Amino acid sequence: MRLSRLFIPLLLVSLLTACATPGSRPVYPLESTEQLMDDASVNAGNDEFIRQLLDSRTWVSYKHLHEDPIELGKQAEILVQHEEVKILGPSQEDSVRSLAVKLWMIENAEHTIDVVYYIFKYDVVGQAILGALCNAVKRGVDVRVMVDSIGSIDPSHTPQMALETCAEDAGYVRNAMGDETEYRARVQVVIFNALTSVSSWVNRRSHDKLLVVDGAFPGKAMVITGGRNVSLSYYGIKADGSEDPSAYRDLEMLLKSRESDTFSEPTVGDTSTIYYSLLFLHKGNKRLQPVYFDDPEEPGVDPDPFRADRERARQSLEFLKSQPVINRYLAEMPDYMNTGFADAEVLLAHELANLTNRNVVTEVERNLQDNPNSIMYILANFGDDLDSKGTLRIVSPYLFIARYYDADGNVIYDGAVELLQWLGEHPDNKVEIVTNSVLTSDNFMAQAMIDMDMGPRLLLTPELEAAWLSSLKGGELNEAVVASEAWQKSVNHPQLFIYQTGKLDAATLGKGSVEYGKLHAKFFMGNNAGFVGTANFDYRSRLFNNEMGFFYSSDAVQQDLIEIFEALKADSYRWGTPEWLEMRKQVMAIKGMKGWSTRYQRSIFKFMRTTGLDWLM
């Protein structure tokens, strides 16, 4: 499937683009109620492009907007763009390198930075990134930060408020030529779908992981997205700076914009910035601003209550950059960020409509059609573009095959039935899936859905599925079931392969020294194209979360991802095989939550199915 076939007609540019003077690049201003800082320095000059750019980046209360940003995102014409792409995979080396990339991007930003993460922890990694952002605004880089109110839940978000105070010493924003303008840089922090907002739908989250640097400047813009959040456990290091081989195994796409041939041609930086702005202005968001509770005139009271938080961020940044395991990757950044990129066609897709769609379970088809920019809408037609002989490859830590019902409880769509039917109609095609096992999963409830619902529905006959679900001894430990010819024939499907990461030589089992980590990567491949982003193949990503990522078409990127996929397969057992069953048996013997949740997986699954909690996973 070539991306030219995925071109999505729409109108965001016309709705958000200001009238551009001849020879200028378009910007996307929104009417602002917030005054721009304009206390000019001695050498500053007025720059209309920078003025409009800053205006377009200003947070505005929803009530002052002329259009619903979510509706604009659904209607938007998102262009296929020819850019440069590099993959940061799940290896230990790439995990640490990803942190070095993000720090380098922030420290080398010249004009703007946009940051949004579902999880933003205030550990040494989160603090270091805050320290880098603080330095950026002081040298004149305009900064926007957005964190989810559930994924990044915190009673005060004091470290983010401390970041905002860095703007008190902000430098002046520079224009494309590097000249200082009359506008000071700002820090704007927004809490996504804030729990205190009357407009917030608590169950609708922003699952985004996105960093955009210099988005409106062709040839400078860089974008990184994928599965990694801002938290120590995603970057292959421990709090003391040493390596952590048990960290999440994740994957990201790094994109560089080309120098635009024409001023009117948008780049991946433009597209990502516009997308960010729409999410930034969502109705349920709240602007975070520093709060001063103490009387600065009172003796012994520090007039700057955020001083300690800024210092902590600064020290964390210095600490990380001084650690040998990170420092060697930082040293390679000038070369790494300028070489080794592959040419690719890319297309941004999102699930913004999930934030406002109602009746998401009973009106799935209508909702998908309502958002042609939807990841799931595009994926729904992906298989039709495979050659007569091809392989669909899916990697997801939480993978549920969809089954939807109408208002009367009747099944209106069953993904398992559809997939098996498609395979029957295409005997030369294969589907290969890599997901977590009970050994590597970080979510025992999601894993119960995979092992007690997805696997059985796709691979087992109704009789074997009933036996598997009956009880631990009735199915899993029943040799008459799992050693039967019918079982072996079912789990060794010639076209459908479900792999789960982790093997019997895992250090967790005490049988070896291998650390398999926790799979958290999310990507999808057909023959010629695929998708890398934030979306899991579960109900939450399909129906409730906003997600984003990029479809790509590139032989080089495809080859890189195939190699990663094959490496993950090599670290996996196929669902239902004797080795897989033995691994589960040994996990059951482990003390603590992992052993308990494996032993009682059937009860967990049945509880979730009975209570409807499976829809929230």
C-alpha positions as CSV (number, residue, x, y, z in Angstrom):
1,M,0.0,0.0,0.0
2,R,1.4,3.3,-1.0
3,L,0.7,6.4,1.0
4,S,-0.5,8.3,-1.9
5,R,-3.6,6.2,-1.6
6,L,-4.1,7.4,1.9
7,F,-4.2,11.1,1.1
8,I,-7.0,12.5,3.2
9,P,-9.0,15.5,1.8
10,L,-9.8,18.3,4.3
11,L,-9.7,22.0,5.3
12,L,-7.6,22.8,8.4
13,V,-5.2,24.9,6.5
14,S,-7.9,27.2,5.1
15,L,-9.6,27.5,8.5
16,L,-6.4,28.3,10.5
17,T,-4.1,30.0,7.9
18,A,-3.6,33.7,8.1
19,C,-3.3,35.8,5.0
20,A,0.3,35.5,4.1
21,T,2.2,38.2,2.3
22,P,3.9,37.2,-0.9
23,G,7.1,35.1,-0.2
24,S,6.2,34.4,3.3
25,R,5.3,31.0,4.8
26,P,1.8,30.5,6.1
27,V,1.2,30.4,9.8
28,Y,-1.9,29.3,11.7
29,P,-3.0,32.0,14.2
30,L,-5.9,31.7,16.5
31,E,-7.4,34.8,18.1
32,S,-5.8,35.3,21.4
33,T,-7.0,36.8,24.7
34,E,-3.5,36.7,26.2
35,Q,-1.2,39.6,25.6
36,L,2.1,38.8,23.9
37,M,5.2,40.0,25.7
38,D,6.7,42.8,23.7
39,D,9.2,44.6,25.9
40,A,11.8,44.8,23.2
41,S,15.5,44.5,23.6
42,V,17.9,47.2,22.2
43,N,18.7,45.3,19.0
44,A,15.3,43.7,18.5
45,G,13.3,44.0,15.4
46,N,9.6,43.6,14.7
47,D,9.0,40.4,12.8
48,E,5.4,39.8,11.6
49,F,5.9,36.1,11.1
50,I,7.2,35.6,14.7
51,R,4.3,37.7,16.0
52,Q,1.7,35.6,14.2
53,L,3.5,32.4,15.1
54,L,3.5,33.3,18.8
55,D,-0.1,34.3,18.6
56,S,-1.0,30.9,17.1
57,R,0.8,29.2,20.0
58,T,-1.0,31.0,22.7
59,W,-3.4,29.0,24.9
60,V,-6.9,30.4,24.7
61,S,-9.9,29.4,26.8
62,Y,-12.3,27.3,24.8
63,K,-15.1,29.8,25.1
64,H,-13.1,32.3,23.1
65,L,-12.5,30.0,20.1
66,H,-14.5,30.4,16.9
67,E,-14.3,26.7,16.0
68,D,-14.1,23.4,18.0
69,P,-10.5,22.2,17.6
70,I,-11.5,18.6,17.7
71,E,-13.9,19.1,14.8
72,L,-11.2,20.9,12.9
73,G,-8.9,17.9,13.5
74,K,-11.6,15.5,12.1
75,Q,-12.1,17.7,9.0
76,A,-8.5,18.5,8.4
77,E,-6.7,17.8,5.1
78,I,-3.6,16.1,6.3
79,L,-1.0,15.9,3.5
80,V,1.3,13.0,2.7
81,Q,4.8,14.4,3.2
82,H,8.2,13.4,2.0
83,E,10.6,13.6,5.0
84,E,13.6,11.9,6.6
85,V,12.9,9.1,9.1
86,K,14.9,7.1,11.6
87,I,13.6,4.3,14.0
88,L,14.7,4.1,17.7
89,G,14.0,0.5,18.6
90,P,13.5,-1.6,21.7
91,S,17.2,-2.4,22.4
92,Q,18.9,-1.3,25.5
93,E,21.1,0.9,23.4
94,D,18.2,2.6,21.7
95,S,16.4,3.1,25.0
96,V,19.3,5.2,26.4
97,R,19.8,6.8,23.0
98,S,16.2,8.0,23.0
99,L,16.8,10.0,26.1
100,A,19.9,11.5,24.6
101,V,17.9,12.4,21.4
102,K,15.2,14.2,23.4
103,L,17.8,16.2,25.5
104,W,19.7,17.1,22.3
105,M,16.5,18.2,20.5
106,I,15.6,20.5,23.4
107,E,19.1,21.9,23.9
108,N,19.4,22.6,20.2
109,A,16.0,24.1,19.6
110,E,16.2,27.6,18.2
111,H,12.6,28.9,18.1
112,T,9.9,26.6,19.6
113,I,9.3,23.4,21.5
114,D,6.1,21.5,21.9
115,V,5.9,18.6,24.5
116,V,3.0,16.3,25.2
117,Y,3.2,13.0,27.2
118,Y,0.6,10.8,28.8
119,I,3.0,10.0,31.7
120,F,5.4,12.7,32.8
121,K,7.0,11.6,36.1
122,Y,9.1,13.9,38.2
123,D,11.9,11.4,38.6
124,V,15.4,12.1,37.5
125,V,14.5,11.9,33.8
126,G,11.4,14.1,34.1
127,Q,13.3,16.6,36.2
128,A,16.2,16.7,33.7
129,I,13.8,17.4,30.8
130,L,12.3,20.2,32.8
131,G,15.8,21.6,33.4
132,A,16.5,21.5,29.7
133,L,13.2,23.2,28.9
134,C,14.0,25.9,31.5
135,N,17.3,26.6,29.8
136,A,15.6,26.7,26.4
137,V,13.1,29.4,27.4
138,K,16.0,31.4,28.9
139,R,17.8,31.5,25.6
140,G,14.6,32.6,23.8
141,V,12.7,29.4,22.8
142,D,8.9,29.5,23.2
143,V,7.8,26.4,25.1
144,R,4.5,24.6,25.3
145,V,4.0,21.5,27.6
146,M,0.9,19.3,28.0
147,V,0.5,16.4,30.4
148,D,-2.5,14.2,30.9
149,S,-4.4,14.7,34.2
150,I,-4.7,10.9,34.9
151,G,-1.5,9.5,33.3
152,S,0.5,12.3,35.0
153,I,-1.7,12.7,38.1
154,D,-0.3,15.0,40.7
155,P,-2.0,17.1,43.3
156,S,-0.1,20.3,42.4
157,H,2.2,19.8,39.5
158,T,4.7,22.1,41.3
159,P,7.6,21.1,39.1
160,Q,5.6,22.3,36.1
161,M,4.7,25.5,37.8
162,A,8.4,26.0,38.6
163,L,9.1,25.5,34.8
164,E,6.7,28.3,34.1
165,T,8.6,30.7,36.3
166,C,11.7,30.2,34.1
167,A,9.9,32.6,31.7
168,E,10.6,35.4,34.2
169,D,14.2,35.3,32.8
170,A,13.1,34.5,29.2
171,G,15.2,35.4,26.3
172,Y,13.9,36.9,23.1
173,V,12.5,34.7,20.3
174,R,14.7,34.7,17.2
175,N,13.4,34.8,13.6
176,A,14.4,32.4,10.8
177,M,17.6,34.3,10.2
178,G,18.7,34.0,13.8
179,D,18.0,37.7,14.6
180,E,16.5,38.7,17.9
181,T,12.9,39.9,17.8
182,E,11.0,42.1,20.2
183,Y,9.0,39.2,21.7
184,R,10.1,37.3,24.8
185,A,9.7,33.5,24.9
186,R,7.1,31.9,27.1
187,V,6.3,28.7,29.0
188,Q,2.7,27.5,28.8
189,V,1.8,24.4,30.6
190,V,-1.7,22.8,30.1
191,I,-3.2,19.9,32.0
192,F,-5.2,17.8,29.5
193,N,-8.8,17.1,30.5
194,A,-8.2,18.4,33.9
195,L,-10.1,16.6,36.7
196,T,-11.2,20.0,38.0
197,S,-12.7,21.1,34.7
198,V,-16.4,20.9,34.3
199,S,-15.9,20.2,30.6
200,S,-13.6,17.2,31.2
201,W,-14.7,13.6,30.4
202,V,-12.7,11.7,32.9
203,N,-12.5,8.5,30.7
204,R,-11.2,10.4,27.7
205,R,-7.4,10.7,27.8
206,S,-4.6,12.0,25.8
207,H,-2.2,9.0,25.3
208,D,0.2,11.1,23.1
209,K,3.9,11.0,23.3
210,L,5.2,13.8,21.1
211,L,8.1,16.2,21.0
212,V,8.2,18.8,18.3
213,V,11.1,21.2,17.9
214,D,11.1,24.3,15.6
215,G,8.0,23.0,13.9
216,A,7.3,26.0,11.7
217,F,10.9,26.2,10.4
218,P,11.6,24.0,7.4
219,G,15.0,22.3,7.5
220,K,15.1,22.7,11.3
221,A,11.9,21.0,12.4
222,M,12.3,17.6,14.2
223,V,9.6,15.4,15.6
224,I,9.7,12.2,17.7
225,T,6.8,10.0,18.7
226,G,6.1,6.5,19.7
227,G,5.6,4.5,22.9
228,R,8.1,6.1,25.3
229,N,6.7,8.3,28.1
230,V,8.8,10.7,30.3
231,S,9.7,8.3,33.1
232,L,12.9,6.6,34.2
233,S,11.6,3.1,33.3
234,Y,11.5,3.8,29.6
235,Y,15.1,4.8,29.0
236,G,17.2,1.8,30.1
237,I,18.8,3.4,33.1
238,K,18.3,3.4,36.9
239,A,18.1,6.4,39.1
240,D,21.9,6.2,39.8
241,G,22.6,6.4,36.1
242,S,23.5,2.7,35.6
243,E,22.0,0.5,33.0
244,D,18.6,-1.1,33.6
245,P,18.1,-4.1,31.3
246,S,14.6,-4.8,32.7
247,A,13.2,-1.5,31.4
248,Y,10.4,-1.2,28.9
249,R,11.1,-2.4,25.3
250,D,9.7,0.4,23.3
251,L,9.9,2.0,19.8
252,E,9.8,5.5,18.4
253,M,9.9,7.3,15.0
254,L,12.2,10.3,14.6
255,L,11.4,12.6,11.7
256,K,13.3,15.5,10.2
257,S,11.6,18.0,7.9
258,R,13.3,18.8,4.6
259,E,13.9,22.4,3.5
260,S,10.7,23.3,1.7
261,D,11.0,24.0,-2.0
262,T,8.1,26.4,-1.7
263,F,6.9,28.5,1.2
264,S,3.4,27.2,0.8
265,E,4.4,23.5,1.1
266,P,3.8,22.3,4.7
267,T,6.3,20.1,6.4
268,V,6.0,17.4,9.0
269,G,6.9,20.1,11.5
270,D,3.9,22.2,10.4
271,T,1.5,19.3,10.5
272,S,2.7,18.2,13.9
273,T,2.5,21.7,15.3
274,I,-1.1,22.2,14.0
275,Y,-2.1,18.9,15.5
276,Y,-0.5,19.9,18.8
277,S,-2.3,23.2,18.8
278,L,-5.7,21.5,18.3
279,L,-5.1,19.2,21.2
280,F,-3.7,22.1,23.3
281,L,-7.0,24.0,22.9
282,H,-9.3,21.1,23.8
283,K,-12.3,22.1,25.8
284,G,-11.5,20.2,29.0
285,N,-7.9,21.5,29.3
286,K,-6.7,23.9,32.0
287,R,-3.8,26.3,31.9
288,L,-1.4,25.7,34.8
289,Q,0.1,28.8,36.3
290,P,2.3,29.4,39.3
291,V,0.5,29.8,42.6
292,Y,2.0,31.8,45.5
293,F,0.4,31.0,48.8
294,D,2.8,32.5,51.3
295,D,3.3,36.2,52.1
296,P,6.8,37.1,50.7
297,E,7.0,39.9,53.3
298,E,6.8,37.5,56.2
299,P,10.2,37.0,57.8
300,G,11.9,33.7,56.8
301,V,9.6,33.1,53.8
302,D,11.4,32.7,50.5
303,P,9.8,35.1,48.0
304,D,10.5,32.6,45.3
305,P,8.9,29.3,46.4
306,F,9.8,27.6,43.2
307,R,13.6,28.1,43.6
308,A,14.2,24.6,45.0
309,D,12.2,22.9,42.2
310,R,14.2,24.8,39.5
311,E,17.4,23.9,41.2
312,R,16.4,20.2,41.4
313,A,15.6,20.3,37.6
314,R,19.0,21.9,36.9
315,Q,20.9,19.4,39.0
316,S,19.1,16.4,37.5
317,L,20.0,17.6,34.0
318,E,23.7,18.0,35.0
319,F,23.6,14.6,36.8
320,L,22.3,12.7,33.8
321,K,24.6,14.4,31.3
322,S,27.6,13.5,33.5
323,Q,26.8,9.7,33.6
324,P,29.0,7.7,31.3
325,V,26.2,5.5,30.0
326,I,24.3,8.6,28.8
327,N,27.3,10.8,28.0
328,R,28.6,8.6,25.3
329,Y,25.3,8.8,23.5
330,L,25.1,12.5,23.9
331,A,28.6,12.7,22.4
332,E,27.4,10.9,19.3
333,M,24.3,13.2,18.8
334,P,25.8,15.7,16.3
335,D,26.5,12.9,13.9
336,Y,23.5,10.7,14.8
337,M,21.0,13.6,14.2
338,N,22.4,14.4,10.8
339,T,23.1,11.0,9.2
340,G,21.5,7.7,8.7
341,F,18.0,8.9,8.0
342,A,15.8,7.1,5.4
343,D,13.7,8.9,2.8
344,A,10.0,8.2,3.5
345,E,6.5,9.3,2.7
346,V,4.7,9.9,6.0
347,L,1.1,10.7,7.0
348,L,0.1,11.9,10.4
349,A,-3.1,10.2,11.8
350,H,-4.9,10.7,15.1
351,E,-7.9,9.7,17.2
352,L,-9.0,13.2,18.3
353,A,-12.6,12.3,17.7
354,N,-12.4,9.8,20.6
355,L,-12.4,12.8,22.9
356,T,-15.9,13.8,22.0
357,N,-17.6,10.9,20.3
358,R,-20.6,9.5,22.2
359,N,-21.9,6.0,22.1
360,V,-18.5,4.8,21.3
361,V,-19.3,1.1,21.6
362,T,-22.6,0.9,19.8
363,E,-21.8,3.4,17.0
364,V,-18.2,2.4,16.2
365,E,-18.6,2.3,12.5
366,R,-20.3,5.7,12.3
367,N,-17.7,7.3,14.5
368,L,-14.9,5.9,12.4
369,Q,-16.4,7.3,9.3
370,D,-16.8,10.6,11.0
371,N,-13.0,10.9,11.3
372,P,-11.2,9.9,8.1
373,N,-7.9,10.9,9.8
374,S,-8.5,8.1,12.3
375,I,-5.7,5.6,12.8
376,M,-8.2,2.8,13.1
377,Y,-10.2,4.1,10.0
378,I,-7.1,3.8,7.9
379,L,-6.1,0.5,9.3
380,A,-9.5,-0.9,8.7
381,N,-8.7,-0.8,4.9
382,F,-5.1,-1.7,5.2
383,G,-5.5,-5.4,4.5
384,D,-7.2,-4.7,1.2
385,D,-4.0,-3.2,-0.2
386,L,-1.8,-6.2,0.5
387,D,-0.6,-8.1,-2.5
388,S,-2.2,-11.6,-3.1
389,K,0.7,-12.9,-1.0
390,G,1.8,-10.9,2.0
391,T,2.2,-10.7,5.7
392,L,0.5,-8.4,8.2
393,R,2.8,-7.8,11.2
394,I,1.5,-6.3,14.5
395,V,3.3,-5.4,17.7
396,S,1.3,-4.2,20.7
397,P,1.7,-4.7,24.4
398,Y,-2.0,-4.9,25.0
399,L,-3.9,-6.5,22.1
400,F,-7.6,-7.1,22.2
401,I,-9.5,-8.3,19.1
402,A,-12.6,-6.1,18.9
403,R,-16.2,-7.3,19.4
404,Y,-18.9,-4.6,19.3
405,Y,-22.6,-4.7,20.2
406,D,-25.6,-2.7,19.3
407,A,-27.9,-1.0,21.9
408,D,-29.8,-4.3,22.3
409,G,-26.7,-6.3,23.0
410,N,-26.4,-8.0,19.6
411,V,-23.0,-8.5,18.1
412,I,-22.6,-6.2,15.1
413,Y,-18.9,-6.7,14.6
414,D,-16.4,-9.4,15.6
415,G,-12.8,-8.8,14.7
416,A,-11.8,-12.4,15.2
417,V,-14.4,-13.6,12.8
418,E,-13.5,-11.0,10.3
419,L,-9.8,-11.8,10.5
420,L,-10.2,-15.5,10.2
421,Q,-12.6,-15.0,7.3
422,W,-10.0,-12.7,5.5
423,L,-7.3,-15.3,6.0
424,G,-9.6,-18.0,4.6
425,E,-10.2,-15.8,1.5
426,H,-6.4,-15.2,1.1
427,P,-4.7,-18.5,1.7
428,D,-1.3,-17.1,0.7
429,N,-1.4,-14.4,3.4
430,K,-0.2,-14.5,7.0
431,V,-0.8,-12.5,10.1
432,E,2.0,-12.4,12.7
433,I,1.4,-10.8,16.1
434,V,3.9,-10.0,18.9
435,T,2.6,-9.1,22.3
436,N,3.4,-9.6,26.0
437,S,3.3,-12.8,28.0
438,V,2.6,-13.2,31.7
439,L,6.3,-13.0,32.2
440,T,6.8,-9.6,30.6
441,S,3.5,-7.8,31.0
442,D,3.1,-4.8,33.3
443,N,-0.7,-5.0,33.3
444,F,-2.1,-8.3,34.6
445,M,-5.7,-7.3,33.8
446,A,-4.8,-6.6,30.1
447,Q,-2.8,-9.8,30.0
448,A,-5.8,-11.7,31.2
449,M,-7.8,-10.4,28.2
450,I,-5.0,-11.5,25.8
451,D,-4.6,-15.0,27.2
452,M,-8.2,-15.7,28.0
453,D,-10.0,-13.9,25.1
454,M,-7.8,-12.9,22.2
455,G,-5.7,-16.1,21.9
456,P,-8.7,-18.5,22.4
457,R,-11.0,-16.6,20.0
458,L,-8.5,-16.6,17.2
459,L,-6.9,-20.0,17.6
460,L,-9.2,-22.5,19.4
461,T,-12.4,-24.3,18.5
462,P,-15.4,-23.5,20.7
463,E,-14.9,-26.8,22.5
464,L,-11.2,-26.2,23.2
465,E,-12.0,-22.6,24.2
466,A,-14.6,-23.8,26.8
467,A,-12.1,-26.3,28.2
468,W,-9.3,-23.7,28.4
469,L,-11.5,-21.2,30.2
470,S,-13.2,-23.8,32.6
471,S,-10.5,-23.9,35.2
472,L,-6.7,-24.0,35.7
473,K,-6.8,-27.8,36.1
474,G,-9.6,-28.2,33.5
475,G,-7.6,-26.5,30.7
476,E,-4.1,-25.3,31.2
477,L,-2.9,-28.1,33.4
478,N,-5.0,-30.7,31.8
479,E,-2.7,-32.8,29.5
480,A,-5.7,-34.3,27.9
481,V,-6.6,-30.9,26.6
482,V,-3.2,-29.2,25.8
483,A,-1.5,-32.3,24.5
484,S,-4.4,-33.4,22.3
485,E,-4.1,-33.5,18.5
486,A,-6.9,-31.0,18.3
487,W,-5.1,-28.5,20.5
488,Q,-1.8,-28.8,18.6
489,K,-3.6,-28.4,15.3
490,S,-5.4,-25.3,16.6
491,V,-2.4,-23.4,18.1
492,N,-0.2,-24.2,15.1
493,H,-2.4,-22.3,12.6
494,P,-0.6,-22.2,9.2
495,Q,-1.5,-18.5,8.7
496,L,-2.0,-17.0,12.1
497,F,1.0,-16.7,14.5
498,I,0.6,-15.1,18.0
499,Y,4.0,-14.7,19.7
500,Q,4.5,-13.6,23.4
501,T,7.8,-12.2,24.6
502,G,9.9,-13.9,27.2
503,K,11.5,-17.4,27.4
504,L,12.4,-20.0,30.0
505,D,16.0,-18.6,30.3
506,A,14.6,-15.4,31.9
507,A,16.4,-14.1,35.0
508,T,12.9,-13.6,36.5
509,L,12.4,-17.3,36.5
510,G,15.9,-18.0,38.0
511,K,16.8,-20.1,35.0
512,G,19.2,-17.8,33.4
513,S,20.5,-14.2,33.1
514,V,18.4,-12.9,30.2
515,E,16.2,-9.8,30.9
516,Y,13.3,-9.6,28.5
517,G,12.0,-6.3,29.9
518,K,8.4,-5.3,29.3
519,L,7.2,-4.9,25.7
520,H,5.6,-1.5,25.1
521,A,6.2,-0.9,21.4
522,K,3.3,-0.2,19.0
523,F,3.7,-0.6,15.3
524,F,2.0,-2.3,12.3
525,M,3.4,-3.4,9.0
526,G,1.9,-4.5,5.7
527,N,4.0,-5.3,2.6
528,N,5.2,-1.8,1.7
529,A,3.9,0.5,4.4
530,G,3.0,0.6,8.0
531,F,2.3,2.7,11.1
532,V,4.4,3.7,14.2
533,G,2.7,5.6,17.0
534,T,1.2,5.7,20.5
535,A,-1.9,3.5,19.8
536,N,-2.3,0.1,21.4
537,F,-4.6,-2.4,19.7
538,D,-7.0,-2.4,22.6
539,Y,-10.4,-1.0,23.4
540,R,-9.0,2.1,25.2
541,S,-7.0,3.2,22.2
542,R,-9.8,2.4,19.7
543,L,-12.6,4.1,21.6
544,F,-11.6,6.4,24.4
545,N,-8.1,7.8,24.1
546,N,-6.7,10.2,21.7
547,E,-3.7,8.6,20.0
548,M,-1.4,9.7,17.2
549,G,1.4,8.5,15.0
550,F,2.6,8.3,11.4
551,F,1.8,6.0,8.5
552,Y,4.9,5.5,6.4
553,S,6.0,4.2,3.0
554,S,9.7,3.5,2.8
555,D,11.7,0.4,1.9
556,A,14.5,1.3,4.3
557,V,12.1,2.0,7.2
558,Q,10.2,-1.2,6.4
559,Q,13.4,-3.2,6.5
560,D,14.5,-1.7,9.9
561,L,11.1,-2.6,11.4
562,I,11.1,-6.1,10.0
563,E,14.5,-6.7,11.6
564,I,13.1,-5.4,14.9
565,F,10.0,-7.6,14.5
566,E,12.1,-10.7,13.9
567,A,14.3,-10.0,16.9
568,L,11.1,-9.8,19.1
569,K,9.9,-13.0,17.6
570,A,13.2,-14.7,18.5
571,D,12.6,-13.7,22.1
572,S,9.1,-15.2,22.1
573,Y,7.1,-18.4,22.3
574,R,4.1,-19.0,20.2
575,W,0.8,-19.0,22.1
576,G,-0.3,-22.4,23.2
577,T,2.9,-24.3,22.5
578,P,4.5,-26.6,25.1
579,E,7.3,-24.1,25.8
580,W,4.7,-21.4,26.3
581,L,2.7,-23.5,28.7
582,E,5.8,-24.4,30.6
583,M,6.8,-20.8,30.9
584,R,3.3,-20.0,32.3
585,K,3.6,-22.9,34.8
586,Q,6.9,-21.5,36.1
587,V,5.6,-18.0,36.4
588,M,2.8,-19.3,38.5
589,A,5.4,-20.5,41.0
590,I,6.7,-17.0,41.4
591,K,5.7,-15.3,44.7
592,G,4.0,-11.9,44.5
593,M,1.6,-10.3,42.1
594,K,3.0,-11.9,38.9
595,G,2.6,-15.4,40.2
596,W,-0.8,-14.7,41.7
597,S,-2.3,-13.0,38.7
598,T,-1.2,-15.8,36.4
599,R,-2.7,-18.5,38.6
600,Y,-6.0,-16.6,38.8
601,Q,-6.0,-15.3,35.3
602,R,-9.3,-17.0,34.4
603,S,-11.1,-15.5,37.4
604,I,-9.7,-12.0,36.6
605,F,-10.9,-12.3,33.0
606,K,-14.4,-13.5,34.0
607,F,-14.7,-10.7,36.6
608,M,-13.7,-8.1,34.0
609,R,-16.1,-9.5,31.4
610,T,-19.0,-9.7,33.9
611,T,-18.5,-6.2,35.2
612,G,-17.7,-4.6,31.8
613,L,-14.3,-3.5,32.9
614,D,-12.8,-5.1,29.8
615,W,-14.2,-2.1,27.8
616,L,-12.0,0.2,29.8
617,M,-8.7,-1.7,29.2
